[in-house]
Amino acid sequence: MKKFAKKIISIICTLSIIMTLSPMTGITANAATVKITGGCHVQNYGDRPIVSASAGNIITLGTTGKGLRLESFWLTVSGMSGGITYQSHVQNIGDQSARSNGNRSGTTGQSLRIEQIRIKLTGAIANHYQIQYRSHVENLGWQPWVADYQPSGTTGRSLRIECIEVRLVAKNTNNINNGGSSYSQKVNSFLNDSRFRNGASWAASKRPVLSGYSCSGCCAYAADFVKYVFGKSSPRSGSAFYSASAIRAGDIIQVTGSQHWLVVLERSGNTLKTAEGNWGGRVVVSNGTYTVKNGQLYRNGSKFRTFSVGYHYQ
């Protein structure tokens, strides 16, 4: 009996060690375990090999430089509860019904091109990740990155999509409220510096305090932000994008029509926390003043000039 009891205790201890060392799945997930997987059907090739990538990385479906139409595709996500939904606009058919979680969108065996796509996440994963995608279109090349069921491609122009790229991007990974990250620590330090904090004097003629970039006013503030936080010499030295839908924490935004530059501190859903110099001759840090809608930037509910370009620094 004693031997049996010792054996039971030994088993319990072993299980305790295993549970301690092995995190439970399905409760939390990180970028290494959250993945997107997809496949496609291409003119002359048929079904292409399945591809997969962890969050932050890109999967490519289709071809470029060969003049071949993308005829169908499918997507799945894994590593966190929830799903993915997508829709195609197809030659001679128009908008198809949405498909989800590995079901094929488009056609096969009919020689019909996909002309436009939309993709979105559903369920819990949509609270933690954003789906971003772009299409390579006949005669036009790569289109801007878009997100969250915004259209990519064309309609009414008889142009084929030849290839699509898709990626999962973590939401709020680098928000300033994430106090443990190097990014958040530097941003908080920047915002608490008397030269850059809310209400500090910042005129249209003001030159950068830290950066050697030649500009003034709101651009000077953006230049100092990227120098202070990222160690970059220019507000233009990040990776360029051309749709407000792709905005994320750490970005620099430029709008036209009385040109203006903004610093994005956080993004939560479609709401931005921003900082800007020379708004009324001072620095303004605000939360919710700017929002994203249909690929455009809005200020207090009204379209804010014209979104020109943004720059990713992370």
N, C-alpha and C positions, 0 to 999 in steps of 0.2 A: 504493500500500500504506500509506504514511504517512497519507494522507487517511482511508483506511478505519479505521486504528487510532485516529486522533483522533476519528472519528465514534463508534466503539465506546466509547471512554473517556468521551466526552460523554454518551452514553446511560446508561452506568453511573452517572456522577455525578448525572444528572438523576433516575434511579431512587432513588439513595441519598437525595437531598433529599426526594423524595416520601414514601419510607418513613419518613424522620425526622419529617416534618411530619404524616403521617397514621397515627394509631394503628391497630394491627391489631385487627380485630373478632373477636369470639368468645372472646377471652381474658379481657378485663376489661369491665366495664360500669358505668355510673353511673346515678343516678336519672333522668337526662334521657332515657337510651336504653332503660331497662327500662320496658316498658309492659304494661298490661292492656287487653284489648279484649273487647267483648261485644255480644250482641244478644238480643232477646227477642220473644215472640209474646204479644200482649195481646188480651183479649176485645174484640170489635167493631172493633179496629184491625188485627189481623193482625201481621205482622212489622214491628217498629219499626226506625228507623235505627240503624246500627251506631255505637257510641260507644267512645272510647279515651281513656286517661289515663296519664301518666307516674307513676312511683312516688311515693307520698305524696299523690296526688290521687284523687278519687272518680269512679267511673262509676255512673250511675243507670239501672236497667233496670225499666221499668214506669211506672205512674202513681199519683198519690195524689189523694184528693178526688173521684174519679169513680166509685168503687164497682166497678171493673173488675178481674177476676181476671188474674193472671199465669199463662199456660198453659205456656210453655216458655222456656228461656233457654240460652245457650251462652257460653263464655269461652275466651280464649286469652291466653298471655303471650308476650312477645318481648323481645329484647335480651340474653338470657342463656340458656344451655342449660338444659333442664328443661321441665316442663309444668305443667298444672293439671287437677285432677280434681274433679268435682262430682256431687251426687246430689240427687234430688227425691223427696219424699213427695207422691203425687198422689191426689186424690179417686178413690175406688172401686178404686184400684190398690195403694196403699200405697207402700213403698219401692221405687223402681226400681233397676235396676243402675246403677252409677256410669258416668258419661260423662267424656270427656277431650278437651281440645285442640280445641275448636270443634264437637264433636258435640253435638247438641241433647239437652237433658234436659227431661222433661215430655212434653206431647203437643200436637198441633195437630189441629183439625177434630173434636174430641171434646167440646168444651165442659167440660173438666175443670180444676179449679183445682189449682195447686201449693199445698201447705199447709206444707211445711217443706223447708229446703235445708241442704246441707253442702258446704263447699269446702275444698280443700287444694292446696298446691303439691307438685310432685314433682321429683326430680332436683336438679341443682346449684343452681337458683334457690332451692330450699327452704333451702339453707344460708345464704343471704344476705338473704332476704326472708320476711316473714310475710304471709299473706293474711288480711285482716280484712273482715267483712261484717255486714250487719244487714238485717232485713226489716220492711216495713210491712204489718201484719196487720189484716184486717177487724175492726172494733170495738175493737182494741187500740192501733193506731197503731204508731209505730216501736218496735222491740224493741232491747235492748242490743246493742252491738257484740260479736261473738264472733270466734274465729279457729281455723284449723287443724282443720277438720272437726267443730267443735262444731255442734250443731243450732241453726238459727234459724227461728222460726215455731212452729207448734203441730201436734199430732196428736190425733185423737180428739175434736176440737171443731168440725169442719166449717167452719173459718174459712179464707178465701182469703188468700194472700199477694198483695198488689197491686203491690208494688214492692220492689226490693232495691238496696242500695248496696254497692259492693265497692271495696277499695283495697289496694295493695301498700305495705307499710311495711318499710323497711330494718332488718335486725337489727343490734343493737350499734353503730349508727352513732354514737351518742353515749356509748358506754361510757367509763368513766374511763381504760381502757387506751389509748384513742385519744388519745394525748398531744397531738396537734396541734390539737385542737378547743378552742374557747373554753369549751365546757361542761366538758370534761375538766380543763382548767387550773383552772377555778374550783372544781370538786369536789375536786381534789387539794389545793388551797389550803385549802378548808373542812376537809377531814379532817386536815390537818396543823396547823390552828389549835388551840392548847391548850384552847380553850373547847369544842371540838366533837369532838375526836379520840377514838378508841376508849379506853375506860376512864375518861374524864373524868366527874366527879361530875355527876349530873343527877337530882335528886329529883322526886317527883310534884308538889311545890309550886313547882318552879322556873318562873319566868316567862321569856319570850323575852329574849335578850340584845340582839338587833338589831331584830327586828320589833316593830311597835307593836300587833300583833294580840293581843287579850285572851284568853289561854288559858294553860295550865300543863302541866308534865310532858312527855309524849311529843309532844303537840300543839305545845308551845313549841319543841321541837327541830325539828319539821317546818316551823314558821313561820320559824325562823331559817335553815333550809336554803334555802327558796325566796327569802328576802330576800337572802341572801349570793350565791346562784348565779344567780338569775333577776331579782332586783330587784323582786319582787312583795311586796305588803303582807300577803297572807293565804295560808295553805295551801289555801284553798278557791277561790282566784282563777283556777285553771286550768280546762281544759275537762273537764267531768265525764264519767265512764263508770261502768258498773255490772256489769261482769264482769271477773274476774281474768284472763281470757284476753287482755284488751286491754292488760295492764300492759306498760310499756316503760321504758327508762332515763329518769330525771328525773321520774318520777311520785311523787305523794304518795298513800298508801293509808290508808283509814280502815276499821277493823273494829269490829263491835259485840259485846256480851257482854264486859263489862269493857273499855270502849272503848279502842282503841289506834291510834296513828298510826305509819306507817312511811315511810321515804324509800327509794326504789328507785334505786340507783346504777347498776346494770347488769342486763340480762337476757340470758341465753344459753340458748336453747331454753326449757325450762320452769324453769330455775334462776335465782334472783335473788341479786344481791349487794345488801345493804341496810344502812341505818344507822337507829338508833332511840335515843331518849332515854328515860330512866327505865325501863330494863329491869334490875331489881335495883338501882335507884338510881344507875345510871351509863349512859354512852353505850356502845352495842354496835355494832360494824361487823362484819358476818359475810358469808360467801360460801357459799351452798348450804343455809343454815338454812331458808330459805323456798323453796317450789316452787309451781308452778301446776298444777292438775289439775282437769279437768271444770269450769272456770269458777270454781273455789274456790282459796283460799290454804291451803297446808299448811306446818306448822312441824315440822321433824324427822320428816316422814313422816305426821304426824297432822293432821287438819283443824284449822285455826287459827281458832277463833271463827267469825263470819259476815262474809264480805266485804260491806261496805256500799257504799262508793263510792271511786273513785279520781279523781285530777285530773292531766291531761296539762299539762305546761308547755312542751313543745317541739313 
